[in-house]
Amino acid sequence: MKIELIVNGVRRVIDVEPNELLINVIREKLGLTGTKYGCGIGECGACTVIVDSKPVLSCLTLAVEVAGREITTIEGVAKNGRLDPVQEAFVEEGAVQCGYCTPGFIIMAKALLEENKNPSRQEIIEYIKGNLCRCTGYINIVKAIQKASEKITLKERKTT
C-alpha cells in the first residue's frame, strides 16, 4: 500500500507492507541510517524518532500508523548545515563514545527541551531513562542536555 510521510520536512510517498515497521522504512526505503536498530523490542531507545513533536520508538511503530504525520529523524535535526544546540552540546560535553545510542539520545533531548526549556537534572534523568548507553555512564549525556538547555535559553534571549 502507498502511504505519505513527511520526513525531515520532505513529503514522501512510499510503498509499504501493512506490517512494516517505521524503522525499516526509515533505514531501508529512505536511506536514513542515522536512526539505529538496537534491541527491536522497545528497550534501548536507539531507534527513537519524533512524530508530531513526540518521541516514538520506531522499532515498535508500524509505518501505516504514522501515515500523513511529521517525522523527524536525526538527519533532520541540523538546519542549513549548522548543528542544533543539542548536537553542539553533545560534542562539547563529550557525550558520545561509540556513538550508536547518540541519535536516540539527541532526539529524546530535542523532545524534552521542546516540552520543558529548563529541565532539572532529575527531570532529564527521568526523561531519558528509556535510552540505554553501554559506554558513557550517562554523566556527560545529562551535562550535554543541561548545556543545550542553556544554549537554547541564551539564543532565545538574544532574539527577543
C-alpha positions, -999 to +999 in steps of 0.1 A: +000+000+000+011+036-006+014+060+024+025+095+026+051+106+052+066+139+059+102+131+069+125+159+079+102+184+062+101+164+029+068+149+018+074+113+006+050+087-009+062+052-001+051+016-008+049-003+025+035-036+037+007-034+063+030-049+090+062-029+080+079-012+109+088+025+107+125+018+115+127-004+084+110+022+062+133+050+075+165+030+071+159+008+041+134+027+019+145+062+027+182+055+033+183+075+066+206+052+086+212+076+115+182+060+133+197+029+148+182-006+152+191-017+187+170-042+206+139-044+184+117-046+215+115-010+227+140-013+255+170+007+243+158+039+226+183+038+197+155+039+172+138+070+187+123+095+162+100+124+167+065+120+153+043+152+156+066+166+183+066+134+205+094+108+208+084+075+193+102+041+192+103+034+155+110-003+161+076-007+177+057+016+153+040+004+121+047+028+092+010+029+084+003+042+119+022+074+111+009+080+076+005+117+069+024+127+100+055+148+106+086+126+114+120+140+124+150+117+123+185+125+135+193+136+099+166+164+103+180+179+135+207+201+120+194+230+099+211+247+070+244+229+076+245+240+113+244+217+142+214+221+165+223+233+200+216+198+214+241+184+189+267+211+197+263+204+234+268+166+229+301+173+211+312+199+236+305+177+266+320+146+251+286+128+254+295+103+227+317+074+227+309+046+203+280+068+191+255+041+185+230+054+210+237+091+203+210+097+177+183+083+201+196+105+229+197+136+208+162+130+196+150+125+232+168+156+243+152+176+215+117+163+225+124+171+262+136+206+255+105+213+233+083+203+263+105+219+290+130+245+281+147+244+315+145+209+330+162+200+363+189+173+364+163+149+378+138+157+351+165+150+324+174+117+340+137+107+342+130+117+306+159+097+291+156+066+313+143+046+283+175+052+264+204+029+271+241+036+267+268+010+273+297+033+271+293+067+287+278+062+321+252+090+313+270+118+332+281+136+301+248+130+284+230+147+312+255+175+312+251+179+275+213+182+278+217+208+306+241+227+284+217+225+254+190+240+276+213+269+285+222+274+248+186+274+237+176+299+265+205+322+256+197+320+219+160+329+227+171+359+248+193+372+220+164+371+195+139+389+218 
